[in-house]
């Protein structure tokens, strides 16, 4: 009996139709995001803080505002409405300073990444950008056996990746645009 090493993925490569850049998206606030609330003309009401794990945020005078799942503009309008009970025609801006985002707008890397992580998606993010963010792959990784899991049209699709070609050989054709919600699974090499 001869044992043969398996390299490469049994998943099809990412087709050109799935390589397109991610569509425009509006960042939505998620638990762990750092927010700054500015109330024009009422600096004593301005504040900063972190969105709690339950997705809520507390400002001066207003407790437990739902922040997670809203854009900063939507949240600012909610705060204006709440402050309207105390201040005449408040004008509020919400600035997101620390980004975590909601899970649907994160890209996850698991398996043999040097530092597996969830990374907030950003416009024009590529596979190479993500690999840099997680510190590359371990010495035990089967980079070319790695898989991209992407939800398209409500269905999960799996595609083979060529991480070794990209990271070790510098083959830029193995790079591809990522989309919010993508999951990268980096396989372990058999030997």
Buried (B, 14 or more C-beta within 10 A) or exposed (E): EEEEEEEEBEBEBBEEEBEEEBEEEEBBBBBBBBBBBBBEEBEEBBBEBBBBEEBBBBBBBBEEBBBBBBBBEBBBEBBBEBBEEEBEEBEBBBEBEEBBBBEEBBBBBBBBBBEBBBBBBBEEBBBBBBBEBBEBBBEEBBBBBBBBBBBEEEEEBBBBBBBBBBBEEEEEEBBBBBBBBBBBBBBEBEE
